[in-house]
Amino acid sequence: MSNEQVESQPSDMRWCYDTVQDVSRTFALTIAELKEPMADEICVGYLLCRVADTVEDATHIPPTDQYDLLRSYSRALDPDDDTTIEEFRAAVDPWLPADPSADWTVVAEAPRVVATFQGLPASSREIIRPSVRELTDGMAEFVDRYAEEGGLRIQTIAELEEYCWYVAGTIGSFVTRLLVDDVEPTERDAFEDNATAFARLLQLVNVAKDVDGDYREEDNVYLPAGLLAEEDLAAADIDDPEKTADFVPVVSRIADRAEGYLDDAEAWLEAMPETRGNTLAAWAIPFLLAVGTIRELQARPEDVFEDGVKVSRQEVYALLARFAGDGEPSLGDLRREMRAGSLAE
């Protein structure tokens, strides 16, 4: 969405657009490629999800309190429940940092986000709300499951994929349902099924590249304990620099699993209608950034414990340039080009 379009929005919606820029540069790239009404729906829907995500990641909140807050937030989003968003805001108030980050500002402004959500068309709210509540309830379940650990400790690949569904698949679900009526009837089932692949691809890439930060900043370990055990590793070994090299096979396996979802994710994109303000570029850009990140992870998996693994800023700019103007590049060709090497070279 252009700056002019954003400026013409009501003040609360403008605040939502500005805030997405602060909490997720990657998601902001997606929203910038959308037009109304999809831009508004995805922007506000994402911020609703970010409230729950921030509470789940908060190491300063005891797990039992995290669980209660997440359940309170879910009930506040339920139109059939008497819990109000103001009650959630009052309950979370003692846990708000004195100098809140952009993420915690979203939590503090949860009533504003919900009020903006209420301004969306009823048909859109009925699609977005169940997915946000499923995400929130799923996070609450995982927090409760590992309450005695103090942080998440994923045990198996199957459990990791379950977690990926809650935190990413649910978002992909509401994006898909906002568009599915404009997909050819014979392609709708495949379109809905492949949305799961797109979401799991992005989340597995995050798991692989953020191993160190997830542990040090959030005390969460998403690398499955079963895979760690195969390498004679435990979660606490993430903090041991002498064992960095031992994690390479595990990180590589997660990156390989993410790559296994690329074909179905590309099929989801190819079937996606450009209606209701939706564009291929909005979702192709994060898909292709995932392709580039997988390339980097497979080339230097040990760097997740050092400088980090990500696509360079120069390559991001080069990718955005491919979608500038009226041209629409071949998704398959771009995927192959990025898999082979950086667009910036």
N, C-alpha and C positions, 0 to 999 in steps of 0.2 A: 504494500500500500504506500502510495506517495506521501511526502510530507504535507502536501496540500490537502489530501484526503484526510489525513490524521487531524490536521488543524480544524477541519470542519466538523469533527465529531463533538458530541457533548463532553463536558469536562471530565466526567468519570471515565468515559471510554478513552479519552486522550491520555488520562493517567495510566490506564491499563497498557496502552501501547508503549508509553514511555518506560513503564516498569519492566515490561518484557525485555526491553533492551538491556536493562541492568541485571536481570537474573539469568538470562540465557542468550548469549550471542548467536548460538546455533539456531535456536528456535526463532529468534528474531529475524534471521535470514529467511526462514520459511514464511513467516507472517508478512514480511516486506514484499513477498512475491504474490500475495493473495489480494483479492479485491472483495468488496462487500457482496453478500453478507458473510462469506466464509471467513474473511479476515477477522471480523468482530467475534464470530463464534469460536474460532480457534484460539484467538488471543485470550478471551475471557475463560474459555474452557481450560486452557493451559494454566492460567493463574489459579483457578480453583484447585487443580491438581497440585500445584506448587505449595499451597498451604499445607496439605497433608504430607507431602514429601519433606518439607522443612521440619515439621514436628517429628517425623519418623527418624530423621538423621540427627536429631539433637542429642548429643552425648551428655548434656547437663541436666536432662530430664530423666528421672528414673523410669524404667520400662513400664511399671504399673501406671504411672501418670501419663506416659506417652499413649498407652493403650486407651485410657479413659478419655484423653483429649481427642484422639482419632475417632473414637466411637461417638463422642459428643458432636464432632464436626460432621460426621456422616448423618447423624440424626437431624442436625440443623439443616441439612440439604434435603431432607425428606419432607415433602409437603404434607404428609399424613401424620407427622410427628409434631408434638408441641414444643420441642426444643428449638430455641431461636439462635440465630448466628451471634446475637449479642451475648447470649449465655456462654457460647463457646469462647467468644472474645474475652469475657470476664474470667473464664477458667484458665485461659492461656496467659493472661496478663502477668502473673507472678514469674513466668518463665521467659518473658521477653528480655533480651539483652539490653543493657543500659544504652549501648551504642549499636543499634540494630543494623545488620547487613541488609542488602537489598532483599534477600530471601525473607528475613524476619520482618521487614517492612510490609511485605505482602501478607504475612500472618497477622500483623497488627491491623492491617487494613482489610481484613477478611470481610467485615460487613459491607465495605465499599465494593469489593469484588462481587459479592453475592447480590448486592443491589443492582450492579451493572448487568449481571447475569439475568436478573429478573426482567430487565428491559429488552432482552432478546425475544424473538417470537416464541410463542408457546410450543410450536412444533419442534423448534431447535432445542429448547430447554428439555423437552421430553426425551430427546435423543442423548444429550450431553449428561444430564443429571445421573442416570443409572450407571454410566461408565465411571464418573467421578466418585460415586459412592462405592462402586465395586473396587476401584483403586484404593480408596481410603480404608475400606473394611479389610481388604487383603493385606495392606500394610499393618493394620492393627493385629491381624492374625499372626503375621510373622514376628512382630514385636513381642507378642504374648508367647509365642513358641520358643523364643530365645531369651525370655526375661531373665532367667538365672545366669545367662552368659554375659549380660550387659550390652551385647551387640549381636548382630546377626552372624551366624556361623553356618552357612549353607553346607549341606552334607552330600548331596548327590547332584548329578546333572539334571535329573528329573525335577528336583526341588528348585534348582536354579531356573529352569524353564518356567516353572510355576510362578516364581517370583517375577521373572521377566514379563509374564502375562499381566500380573497385577499392576506393575509400575509403568509398563509401556504398551502392552497389548490392549489394555482398556482404552487408552488414548487413541490407538489405531482403530479401535472398534467404533468410537463415536465419529471419527473422521470418515470412516467407510459408510456408516449409516446416514451421515449427512448427504452423501453423494449417490448412494446405491440406487435410488429411484431413477437416476438418469443413465444407468448402465443398461446395456442390452439385456433383456430377460434371460437369455441363454448363458450370459457371462456372469450373472450376479452371484451365484454360489461360489465360483472360483475367485471372484473379486473379494468377497468377504473372507474366504479361507486364506487368501494370500496376504491379507492385511496383517495376520498374525506373524507371517514370515518377516515382513517389513519391520514390525515392532521388535521382534526378537533379535533381528540383525543389529539394530541400533543399540539395544540394551546390552547384548553380548559384547559388542565392541567397547562399550563403556566399561563393562566388567574387566575386560582384558587390559585396557589402557590405564585404568584408575586404581589398580590393586593397592599401590602404596598409599595414595591419598585416602581411599575408602577406609583403610585400617587406621592410619595415623589421625585422621580428622574426625572419623565417625565411629571407629571401633567396629566396623563391619567387614566381614570377610566373605566375599561372594565366590571365590575360587572353591569348588566343592572339596570337602574334607577327604572324600574318597580319592580324588585325583592327587591331592597333596600326599596322602598316605602312600600312594604308589611310588612317590619320590622320596619317601621317608621324611616328609615335612609335616609341620603343624602350623596352625594359624599364627602363633606367636613368632615363628621364624621369619615372618615378613619384616620384623624389626631388626633382623640380624644381617648386617651387610655382607658377612662372609658366606651367606647362603643364597645370595642374589642369583647366582648362576644356576642353582638347583631349581629355581622357579621357572626357568625358561621353558621346559617341556610343558608345564601346566598352562602358562600364558599362551603358548603356541597352540595348544589343543583348544582353548577357548576361542582364539582367533580363527582357527580352522572350522570350528563349529559355526561361528558367525558367517564365515564365507559360504557354508553350505546352504544358507538361506538367501543368497544373492539372486539366484534364478527366480525363485518364487516372488521375492520382493520386486524384482524388475517386472515380472508379469503383472503384479498389482498396479505398478505405475503405468504400464502400457495400457491397461484397461480403464484407467482413471479418467472420468469425464471432466472436461474443462467447462464446467457449468457452475452457477451460483457463486461466481467469483473465484473459483478454483483454477489453478494453473499447474501444469506438469512441473515447471521449474521449482515450485514451492516444496515439492517432496523429492524431486530428483536431486536437488542440491544436497540435502542430508544423506541421501542414499549414496551419492558419489563421494561425499566426504568419508562415509563409512568404508567405501572401497579403498580410498587412499589410506585410511588409517589401518586397515587390515594389511595392506602392502607394507606399511612401516612397521607394524607389529611383527610380521613374519620376517622382516629383514633384521630387526634389532629388538627382540623381545626383552632383553636385559635392561633396556633403557627405561622401562616403566618404573624402575626403582631409582633412576638418576634424574636426567633432565626431562623425562616424560616422553611419551610417544604421541605425536599428533601431526596432522597435515600442516605444512608451513603456511604462514599468512600470505606469502606470495602465491602459493598454489590456490588458496581460497579465492584471492582476487582474480587469478587466471580462470578459475572455474566460473565465477560470477560473470566474467566477461563473455564467456561462451553463451550465456543465456540473455545477454543484454540485447536490446533492440527487438526487431521482429523475428529474428531467426530462431529456429528451434532445433538444436543439434540432436543427432541420433543418440539415444540413451545407451544403446548397446555399444556403439563406437566409442563414446566417451568412457564407458565402464572399462573397455579393453585398454584404452589409452592410459587411463589412470592406474589400472592394475599393473601396467608395464613400467610406468615411471611418472615422476612428477610433471604436472602440466606447466610448471614454472621453469622447467629446464629446456 
